[in-house]
Amino acid sequence: MAGSEAITMEGVGKRYGEKHALDGLDLSVRRGTVHGVLGPNGAGKTTAVRIMATLLRQDSGTARVAGYDVRTQAGEVRRRIGLLGQHAALDEELSGRQNLEMFGRLYHLGARRAGARADELLDRFGLAGTGGKAVKRYSGGMRRRLDLAASLITEPEVLFLDEPTTGLDPRGRTEVWNAVRSLVGGGTTVLLTTQYLEEADQLADRVSVVARGRVIADGTVDELKGRLGGDRIDVVVRDAGRLAEAAALLPAGAAVDPDRRLVSAPVADRMAALTRAVRELAAAGVEAEDIAVRRPTLDEVFLHLTDELRLTETPAAARTEVPA
């Protein structure tokens, strides 16, 4: 794959009648990284993946995957990608190994190579001991790992994961996260769409936030969090009647949440600010139930960005979203 970019999308648009699924989407994904595409239902995430995977044609703009144009060189793109959709594509009655062998034969690997590849992938994803078990007896996390293994039968350069942990419990989600990390360690480029901000925080080297069919912010997780001003000190006071007094003892810009008995203020020096706050609150006799320094979360970043978008767009300019 030539160049440093595994995926590029420039001004990609897709309409369904008068409704916009994508509205000039720009995206750039570097090779050998996990790139998160974060957004709510209807933001256009799945539509973008379907275009990149050559399952859907864009109305405007250009998209290239692994160096090939998705519209004019679709066959070359398909030979270099894997796709894990939101729903498992497994035969419940077959064993894990039989499923992988079947996918290998569909990709014309031949019986011997398909069997060998199935064994490789079962071992890689911690499923070797269950490869002979029918898939209907797998847990949710095991099924998802097997589905992920199936998407890697041809050792793709680029792997699309479209909300891969939807519906999984925390254990199953962690299993899939560990599997994704191992892929990138082997050189695969992963584009991950998700609604789970924690998932993007855990896995992604960079994140593109999508709303109304276009990217509204892009950067590393730390860069996006930095848009809210860096670290904050949070103090939960025991007596809600002393919130104003606690706020006056913290750095300038403190915000008060009476319902949670919380005072939160931006700080520049984490440890110095924490030490000073503990000392001054104690000296004033303001009892704190909890006190901590933290960075903004991706949840806060996302809400901030989408609120900004809502406030800056007039109703006439706003686009109608479609499920995607």
Backbone hydrogen bonds in HBPLUS format (Angstrom, degrees):
<---DONOR---> <-ACCEPTOR-->    atom                        ^
c    i                          cat <-CA-CA->   ^        H-A-AA   ^      H-
h    n   atom  resd res      DA  || num        DHA   H-A  angle D-A-AA Bond
n    s   type  num  typ     dist DA aas  dist angle  dist       angle   num
A0031-ARG N   A0004-SER O   2.96 MM  27  5.83 160.3  2.00 150.8 151.5     1
A0006-ALA N   A0029-VAL O   2.73 MM  23  5.68 147.1  1.83 153.1 164.6     2
A0066-ALA N   A0006-ALA O   2.77 MM  60  4.92 163.3  1.80 153.8 155.2     3
A0007-ILE N   A0029-VAL O   3.30 MM  22  5.00 159.9  2.35 136.3 138.4     4
A0029-VAL N   A0007-ILE O   2.89 MM  22  5.00 162.1  1.93 148.3 148.9     5
A0008-THR N   A0064-ARG O   2.94 MM  56  5.28 155.6  2.00 150.8 154.9     6
A0064-ARG N   A0008-THR O   2.83 MM  56  5.28 159.5  1.87 153.6 160.1     7
A0009-MET N   A0027-LEU O   2.75 MM  18  4.84 150.5  1.84 147.7 148.8     8
A0027-LEU N   A0009-MET O   2.86 MM  18  4.84 154.9  1.93 131.2 134.8     9
A0010-GLU N   A0062-THR O   2.84 MM  52  5.35 165.8  1.86 161.4 164.1    10
A0062-THR N   A0010-GLU O   3.06 MM  52  5.35 151.9  2.15 143.6 149.8    11
A0012-VAL N   A0025-LEU O   3.03 MM  13  4.83 161.3  2.07 135.3 129.3    12
A0024-GLY N   A0012-VAL O   3.03 MM  12  4.72 128.8  2.30 115.9 124.4    13
A0025-LEU N   A0012-VAL O   2.84 MM  13  4.83 162.0  1.87 136.5 131.5    14
A0013-GLY N   A0060-SER O   3.07 MM  47  4.95 156.0  2.13 119.4 122.0    15
A0059-ASP N   A0013-GLY O   2.81 MM  46  5.53 153.9  1.87 155.0 160.4    16
A0060-SER N   A0013-GLY O   3.33 MM  47  4.95 147.1  2.45 132.2 129.7    17
A0014-LYS N   A0022-LEU O   3.03 MM   8  4.86 161.7  2.07 123.3 122.5    18
A0021-ALA N   A0014-LYS O   2.86 MM   7  5.52 159.6  1.90 156.3 162.6    19
A0022-LEU N   A0014-LYS O   3.18 MM   8  4.86 166.7  2.20 132.7 135.7    20
A0016-TYR N   A0019-LYS O   2.75 MM   3  5.13 160.9  1.79 152.3 159.1    21
A0019-LYS N   A0016-TYR O   3.09 MM   3  5.13 160.2  2.13 121.6 121.0    22
A0023-ASP N   A0213-GLY O   2.74 MM 190  4.84 173.9  1.74 121.6 123.3    23
A0190-VAL N   A0033-THR O   2.91 MM 157  6.23 168.6  1.93 156.6 160.5    24
A0205-ASP N   A0034-VAL O   2.76 MM 171  5.47 157.5  1.81 147.5 153.7    25
A0035-HIS N   A0190-VAL O   2.85 MM 155  6.28 162.9  1.88 163.4 167.8    26
A0192-LEU N   A0035-HIS O   2.89 MM 157  6.03 164.2  1.92 150.0 155.4    27
A0036-GLY N   A0206-ARG O   2.86 MM 170  6.21 164.2  1.88 161.7 158.5    28
A0208-SER N   A0036-GLY O   2.78 MM 172  6.17 160.4  1.81 160.5 165.6    29
A0037-VAL N   A0192-LEU O   2.69 MM 155  5.99 155.6  1.75 157.7 159.2    30
A0194-THR N   A0037-VAL O   3.10 MM 157  6.43 154.0  2.17 157.8 158.3    31
A0038-LEU N   A0208-SER O   2.88 MM 170  6.13 159.1  1.93 154.5 161.5    32
A0210-VAL N   A0038-LEU O   2.77 MM 172  5.95 169.5  1.78 165.5 168.5    33
A0043-ALA N   A0040-PRO O   3.14 MM   3  5.61 149.2  2.23 139.8 137.4    34
A0213-GLY N   A0043-ALA O   2.94 MM 170  5.39 138.5  2.11 137.7 145.4    35
A0048-ALA N   A0044-GLY O   3.04 MM   4  6.20 157.0  2.09 149.1 154.7    36
A0049-VAL N   A0045-LYS O   3.08 MM   4  6.44 157.9  2.13 149.7 155.7    37
A0046-THR N   A0324-ALA O   2.70 MM 278  5.15 126.9  1.97 136.8 152.7    38
A0050-ARG N   A0046-THR O   2.92 MM   4  6.12 161.3  1.95 151.6 156.5    39
A0051-ILE N   A0047-THR O   3.05 MM   4  6.30 148.1  2.15 145.6 153.8    40
A0052-MET N   A0048-ALA O   2.99 MM   4  6.27 162.9  2.02 151.0 155.6    41
A0053-ALA N   A0049-VAL O   2.85 MM   4  6.02 142.6  1.99 148.7 159.4    42
A0055-LEU N   A0050-ARG O   2.80 MM   5  5.01 143.9  1.93 163.7 164.8    43
A0054-THR N   A0051-ILE O   3.08 MM   3  5.10 161.6  2.12 107.9 111.3    44
A0070-VAL N   A0063-ALA O   3.01 MM   7  5.90 168.7  2.02 151.3 153.6    45
A0065-VAL N   A0068-TYR O   2.84 MM   3  5.33 151.0  1.92 152.1 151.8    46
A0068-TYR N   A0065-VAL O   3.02 MM   3  5.33 167.8  2.04 114.4 118.4    47
A0073-GLN N   A0069-ASP O   2.83 MM   4  5.17 144.7  1.95 141.5 148.8    48
A0076-GLU N   A0073-GLN O   3.12 MM   3  5.53 120.1  2.49 108.0 121.4    49
A0077-VAL N   A0073-GLN O   3.13 MM   4  6.48 154.7  2.19 151.9 159.7    50
A0078-ARG N   A0074-ALA O   2.92 MM   4  6.19 164.6  1.94 156.7 159.8    51
A0079-ARG N   A0075-GLY O   3.21 MM   4  6.42 145.9  2.33 142.5 150.6    52
A0080-ARG N   A0077-VAL O   2.93 MM   3  5.39 157.4  1.98 114.9 122.4    53
A0157-GLU N   A0080-ARG O   2.95 MM  77  5.42 133.5  2.17 123.8 134.7    54
A0158-VAL N   A0080-ARG O   3.16 MM  78  6.47 162.5  2.19 159.4 164.4    55
A0082-GLY N   A0158-VAL O   2.91 MM  76  6.40 137.2  2.09 149.1 159.2    56
A0160-PHE N   A0082-GLY O   2.88 MM  78  6.17 166.4  1.89 147.2 149.4    57
A0084-LEU N   A0160-PHE O   2.80 MM  76  6.12 164.1  1.82 169.9 175.5    58
A0162-ASP N   A0084-LEU O   2.89 MM  78  6.14 169.7  1.90 169.9 173.4    59
A0094-LEU N   A0091-ASP O   3.28 MM   3  5.59 137.4  2.47 105.1 115.6    60
A0136-LYS N   A0092-GLU O   3.05 MM  44  4.76 142.8  2.19 145.0 133.6    61
A0135-VAL N   A0094-LEU O   2.98 MM  41  6.25 162.5  2.01 157.3 152.9    62
A0099-ASN N   A0095-SER O   2.96 MM   4  6.20 153.7  2.03 149.7 156.4    63
A0096-GLY N   A0133-LYS O   3.27 MM  37  6.44 134.1  2.50 152.7 155.9    64
A0100-LEU N   A0096-GLY O   3.15 MM   4  6.45 163.2  2.18 150.3 153.8    65
A0097-ARG N   A0131-GLY O   2.89 MM  34  4.89 171.3  1.90 139.4 136.5    66
A0101-GLU N   A0097-ARG O   2.87 MM   4  6.11 159.7  1.91 153.9 160.2    67
A0102-MET N   A0098-GLN O   2.89 MM   4  6.02 155.5  1.95 144.1 150.9    68
A0103-PHE N   A0099-ASN O   3.03 MM   4  6.38 158.6  2.07 151.3 156.3    69
A0104-GLY N   A0100-LEU O   2.92 MM   4  6.16 156.5  1.98 147.4 154.4    70
A0105-ARG N   A0101-GLU O   2.89 MM   4  6.20 155.2  1.95 152.7 158.6    71
A0106-LEU N   A0102-MET O   2.96 MM   4  6.25 153.1  2.04 147.7 155.5    72
A0107-TYR N   A0103-PHE O   3.06 MM   4  6.35 136.0  2.26 141.1 152.5    73
A0107-TYR N   A0104-GLY O   3.13 MM   3  5.11 129.8  2.40  93.4 106.7    74
A0109-LEU N   A0104-GLY O   3.02 MM   5  5.46 162.5  2.06 146.3 148.1    75
A0108-HIS N   A0105-ARG O   2.91 MM   3  4.88 155.9  1.97 107.8 110.2    76
A0114-ALA N   A0110-GLY O   2.83 MM   4  5.83 160.4  1.87 157.9 164.5    77
A0115-GLY N   A0111-ALA O   3.03 MM   4  6.14 157.7  2.08 145.7 151.1    78
A0116-ALA N   A0112-ARG O   3.02 MM   4  6.26 160.3  2.06 148.9 154.5    79
A0117-ARG N   A0113-ARG O   2.86 MM   4  5.99 160.8  1.89 150.5 156.1    80
A0118-ALA N   A0114-ALA O   2.92 MM   4  6.07 151.1  2.01 142.6 150.7    81
A0119-ASP N   A0115-GLY O   3.07 MM   4  6.36 157.9  2.12 147.4 152.2    82
A0120-GLU N   A0116-ALA O   3.00 MM   4  6.28 156.9  2.06 148.1 154.6    83
A0121-LEU N   A0117-ARG O   3.01 MM   4  6.23 163.0  2.04 152.5 155.8    84
A0122-LEU N   A0118-ALA O   2.94 MM   4  6.11 160.3  1.98 152.0 157.7    85
A0123-ASP N   A0119-ASP O   3.10 MM   4  6.20 160.3  2.14 146.5 151.4    86
A0124-ARG N   A0120-GLU O   2.94 MM   4  6.13 154.8  2.00 142.9 150.8    87
A0125-PHE N   A0121-LEU O   3.00 MM   4  6.12 152.1  2.08 150.2 155.0    88
A0127-LEU N   A0122-LEU O   2.68 MM   5  4.68 158.9  1.73 163.3 158.1    89
A0126-GLY N   A0123-ASP O   3.26 MM   3  5.22 165.9  2.28 108.0 108.6    90
A0130-THR N   A0127-LEU O   2.96 MM   3  5.30 153.4  2.03 111.4 120.0    91
A0133-LYS N   A0130-THR O   2.96 MM   3  5.29 163.2  1.99 116.5 122.0    92
A0137-ARG N   A0134-ALA O   2.95 MM   3  5.70 163.7  1.98 122.0 127.4    93
A0138-TYR N   A0135-VAL O   2.88 MM   3  5.15 168.3  1.89 118.0 120.8    94
A0143-ARG N   A0139-SER O   2.96 MM   4  6.22 159.8  2.00 154.3 159.5    95
A0144-ARG N   A0140-GLY O   3.07 MM   4  6.27 158.6  2.12 146.7 152.4    96
A0145-ARG N   A0141-GLY O   2.99 MM   4  6.20 154.1  2.06 145.0 152.1    97
A0146-LEU N   A0142-MET O   2.91 MM   4  6.14 152.9  1.98 147.4 155.1    98
A0147-ASP N   A0143-ARG O   2.80 MM   4  6.06 155.3  1.86 149.2 156.5    99
A0148-LEU N   A0144-ARG O   2.87 MM   4  6.09 150.9  1.96 143.1 151.3   100
A0149-ALA N   A0145-ARG O   2.87 MM   4  6.14 151.4  1.95 141.7 149.8   101
A0150-ALA N   A0146-LEU O   2.89 MM   4  6.21 151.3  1.97 146.8 154.5   102
A0151-SER N   A0147-ASP O   3.15 MM   4  6.46 142.4  2.29 140.4 149.6   103
A0151-SER N   A0148-LEU O   3.16 MM   3  5.19 124.4  2.49  94.7 108.5   104
A0152-LEU N   A0149-ALA O   2.99 MM   3  5.23 154.2  2.06 106.4 114.7   105
A0153-ILE N   A0150-ALA O   3.40 MM   3  5.46 167.2  2.41 110.7 110.2   106
A0155-GLU N   A0152-LEU O   2.95 MM   3  5.02 167.9  1.96 116.3 118.2   107
A0189-THR N   A0157-GLU O   3.07 MM  32  6.29 177.0  2.07 156.1 156.8   108
A0159-LEU N   A0189-THR O   2.80 MM  30  6.15 162.1  1.83 165.9 172.1   109
A0191-LEU N   A0159-LEU O   2.94 MM  32  6.34 161.8  1.98 159.9 165.3   110
A0161-LEU N   A0191-LEU O   2.86 MM  30  6.10 174.4  1.86 163.6 164.7   111
A0193-THR N   A0161-LEU O   2.90 MM  32  6.31 165.3  1.92 163.4 167.6   112
A0163-GLU N   A0193-THR O   2.83 MM  30  5.24 143.1  1.96 129.4 137.1   113
A0166-THR N   A0163-GLU O   3.45 MM   3  5.82 170.9  2.46 117.2 117.2   114
A0168-LEU N   A0165-THR O   3.09 MM   3  5.47 167.6  2.11 133.8 133.8   115
A0173-ARG N   A0169-ASP O   2.91 MM   4  6.14 158.8  1.96 161.5 168.6   116
A0174-THR N   A0170-PRO O   3.03 MM   4  6.18 157.3  2.08 144.8 150.2   117
A0175-GLU N   A0171-ARG O   3.04 MM   4  6.32 153.1  2.11 147.4 154.8   118
A0176-VAL N   A0172-GLY O   3.12 MM   4  6.42 157.6  2.18 147.9 152.6   119
A0177-TRP N   A0173-ARG O   2.94 MM   4  6.21 160.3  1.98 150.8 156.7   120
A0178-ASN N   A0174-THR O   2.98 MM   4  6.20 161.9  2.01 152.0 155.7   121
A0179-ALA N   A0175-GLU O   3.14 MM   4  6.39 151.5  2.22 141.6 149.4   122
A0180-VAL N   A0176-VAL O   2.93 MM   4  6.24 156.0  1.99 154.5 160.8   123
A0181-ARG N   A0177-TRP O   3.00 MM   4  6.30 161.1  2.04 153.7 158.3   124
A0182-SER N   A0178-ASN O   3.17 MM   4  6.43 150.1  2.26 142.2 149.6   125
A0183-LEU N   A0179-ALA O   3.21 MM   4  6.54 142.6  2.35 142.2 152.0   126
A0183-LEU N   A0180-VAL O   3.04 MM   3  5.13 124.5  2.36  98.0 112.4   127
A0184-VAL N   A0180-VAL O   3.25 MM   4  6.64 160.5  2.29 158.8 161.1   128
A0185-GLY N   A0181-ARG O   3.16 MM   4  6.37 151.7  2.24 144.2 152.2   129
A0186-GLY N   A0183-LEU O   2.90 MM   3  5.19 139.6  2.07 102.6 114.8   130
A0188-THR N   A0183-LEU O   3.35 MM   5  5.72 160.8  2.39 140.8 135.2   131
A0187-GLY N   A0184-VAL O   2.98 MM   3  5.06 165.2  2.01 107.7 112.1   132
A0199-GLU N   A0196-TYR O   3.09 MM   3  5.25 124.4  2.42  98.0 111.8   133
A0200-ALA N   A0196-TYR O   3.29 MM   4  6.74 157.8  2.34 152.1 156.4   134
A0201-ASP N   A0197-LEU O   2.96 MM   4  6.18 157.6  2.01 148.3 155.2   135
A0202-GLN N   A0198-GLU O   2.88 MM   4  6.06 148.6  1.98 145.3 153.2   136
A0203-LEU N   A0199-GLU O   3.02 MM   4  6.14 156.6  2.07 152.3 157.7   137
A0204-ALA N   A0200-ALA O   2.98 MM   4  5.17 153.3  2.05 133.6 142.3   138
A0207-VAL N   A0219-GLY O   2.79 MM  12  5.60 163.8  1.82 153.7 156.6   139
A0219-GLY N   A0207-VAL O   3.05 MM  12  5.60 149.2  2.15 146.2 155.8   140
A0209-VAL N   A0217-ALA O   2.82 MM   8  5.21 161.9  1.86 147.6 153.9   141
A0216-ILE N   A0209-VAL O   2.79 MM   7  5.76 161.8  1.83 162.7 169.1   142
A0211-ALA N   A0214-ARG O   3.02 MM   3  5.72 162.2  2.05 161.8 160.9   143
A0214-ARG N   A0211-ALA O   3.24 MM   3  5.72 154.8  2.30 113.5 120.0   144
A0224-LEU N   A0220-THR O   2.95 MM   4  6.25 160.9  1.99 155.6 160.2   145
A0225-LYS N   A0221-VAL O   2.95 MM   4  6.17 160.7  1.98 150.5 156.2   146
A0226-GLY N   A0222-ASP O   2.84 MM   4  5.97 144.4  1.97 140.9 151.2   147
A0227-ARG N   A0224-LEU O   3.15 MM   3  5.41 149.9  2.24 102.6 111.4   148
A0228-LEU N   A0225-LYS O   3.09 MM   3  5.87 165.2  2.11 119.4 123.9   149
A0229-GLY N   A0226-GLY O   2.98 MM   3  5.23 163.6  2.00 111.3 114.4   150
A0267-VAL N   A0231-ASP O   3.07 MM  36  5.65 162.9  2.10 131.7 132.7   151
A0232-ARG N   A0294-ARG O   2.81 MM  62  5.51 155.6  1.87 161.3 169.7   152
A0294-ARG N   A0232-ARG O   2.86 MM  62  5.51 161.1  1.90 160.4 166.5   153
A0233-ILE N   A0265-ALA O   2.78 MM  32  5.41 159.3  1.83 157.8 162.6   154
A0265-ALA N   A0233-ILE O   3.00 MM  32  5.41 154.0  2.07 144.0 151.9   155
A0234-ASP N   A0292-ALA O   2.77 MM  58  5.41 167.5  1.79 169.2 172.5   156
A0292-ALA N   A0234-ASP O   3.00 MM  58  5.41 154.9  2.06 150.1 157.7   157
A0235-VAL N   A0263-VAL O   2.82 MM  28  5.20 158.0  1.86 154.9 162.1   158
A0263-VAL N   A0235-VAL O   2.83 MM  28  5.20 154.9  1.89 148.1 156.8   159
A0236-VAL N   A0290-ASP O   2.86 MM  54  5.11 169.2  1.87 148.7 152.1   160
A0289-GLU N   A0236-VAL O   2.67 MM  53  5.50 143.5  1.80 152.3 165.0   161
A0290-ASP N   A0236-VAL O   3.36 MM  54  5.11 155.9  2.42 135.0 136.9   162
A0237-VAL N   A0261-ARG O   2.97 MM  24  5.74 146.3  2.09 159.4 166.0   163
A0238-ARG N   A0287-GLU O   3.00 MM  49  5.83 167.5  2.01 151.5 152.4   164
A0242-ARG N   A0239-ASP O   2.94 MM   3  5.72 168.4  1.96 125.9 129.0   165
A0243-LEU N   A0240-ALA O   3.30 MM   3  5.48 159.8  2.34 116.2 114.2   166
A0246-ALA N   A0242-ARG O   2.95 MM   4  6.24 156.1  2.01 151.1 157.8   167
A0247-ALA N   A0243-LEU O   2.88 MM   4  6.15 156.8  1.93 153.9 160.6   168
A0248-ALA N   A0244-ALA O   3.09 MM   4  6.31 148.6  2.19 142.2 149.8   169
A0249-LEU N   A0246-ALA O   3.10 MM   3  5.23 138.8  2.27  99.3 111.0   170
A0250-LEU N   A0247-ALA O   3.23 MM   3  5.33 151.0  2.32 101.3 109.6   171
A0255-ALA N   A0264-SER O   2.66 MM   9  5.22 161.6  1.69 154.6 158.8   172
A0264-SER N   A0255-ALA O   2.87 MM   9  5.22 162.4  1.90 152.2 158.2   173
A0257-ASP N   A0262-LEU O   2.77 MM   5  5.04 164.9  1.79 158.0 159.5   174
A0260-ARG N   A0257-ASP O   3.21 MM   3  5.68 132.3  2.45 109.9 120.7   175
A0261-ARG N   A0257-ASP O   2.98 MM   4  5.88 110.9  2.48 140.9 158.9   176
A0262-LEU N   A0257-ASP O   3.05 MM   5  5.04 163.4  2.08 142.2 142.0   177
A0261-ARG N   A0258-PRO O   3.14 MM   3  4.74 149.8  2.23  94.1 103.2   178
A0273-ALA N   A0269-ASP O   2.89 MM   4  5.82 161.5  1.92 156.9 162.6   179
A0274-LEU N   A0270-ARG O   3.01 MM   4  6.23 156.8  2.07 148.8 155.5   180
A0275-THR N   A0271-MET O   2.95 MM   4  6.11 168.3  1.96 152.5 155.3   181
A0276-ARG N   A0272-ALA O   2.95 MM   4  6.08 163.6  1.97 148.9 153.8   182
A0277-ALA N   A0273-ALA O   2.94 MM   4  6.04 160.3  1.98 147.1 152.6   183
A0278-VAL N   A0274-LEU O   3.04 MM   4  6.24 165.7  2.07 153.4 156.6   184
A0279-ARG N   A0275-THR O   3.08 MM   4  6.25 163.2  2.11 148.5 153.2   185
A0280-GLU N   A0276-ARG O   2.91 MM   4  6.08 167.7  1.92 155.6 158.8   186
A0281-LEU N   A0277-ALA O   2.95 MM   4  5.92 160.2  1.99 149.1 154.7   187
A0282-ALA N   A0278-VAL O   3.09 MM   4  6.10 158.6  2.14 141.6 147.9   188
A0283-ALA N   A0279-ARG O   2.97 MM   4  6.15 154.9  2.03 144.3 151.7   189
A0284-ALA N   A0280-GLU O   3.07 MM   4  6.18 144.5  2.20 137.7 146.2   190
A0286-VAL N   A0281-LEU O   2.91 MM   5  5.11 151.8  1.99 157.1 154.2   191
A0285-GLY N   A0282-ALA O   3.09 MM   3  4.99 150.4  2.18  97.6 106.7   192
A0301-VAL N   A0297-THR O   3.09 MM   4  6.48 156.0  2.15 146.2 153.2   193
A0302-PHE N   A0298-LEU O   2.81 MM   4  5.97 168.0  1.83 154.6 157.3   194
A0303-LEU N   A0299-ASP O   2.98 MM   4  6.21 166.8  2.00 151.8 155.3   195
A0304-HIS N   A0300-GLU O   2.93 MM   4  6.03 156.4  1.99 144.6 151.6   196
A0305-LEU N   A0301-VAL O   2.87 MM   4  6.12 162.4  1.90 156.3 160.6   197
A0306-THR N   A0302-PHE O   2.95 MM   4  6.13 170.0  1.96 156.5 159.1   198
A0307-ASP N   A0303-LEU O   2.91 MM   4  5.93 148.5  2.01 141.2 150.3   199
A0308-GLU N   A0304-HIS O   2.95 MM   4  6.16 155.0  2.02 144.9 151.8   200
A0309-LEU N   A0305-LEU O   3.00 MM   4  6.31 156.7  2.06 147.3 153.2   201
A0310-ARG N   A0306-THR O   2.99 MM   4  6.16 159.5  2.04 143.4 148.7   202
A0311-LEU N   A0307-ASP O   2.97 MM   4  6.17 153.5  2.04 149.9 156.6   203
A0312-THR N   A0308-GLU O   2.98 MM   4  6.12 144.6  2.11 147.5 156.7   204
A0313-GLU N   A0309-LEU O   3.15 MM   4  6.16 137.3  2.34 147.4 155.3   205
A0317-ALA N   A0314-THR O   2.98 MM   3  5.27 132.1  2.22 106.4 119.4   206
A0318-ALA N   A0314-THR O   3.09 MM   4  6.29 135.2  2.30 150.8 163.9   207
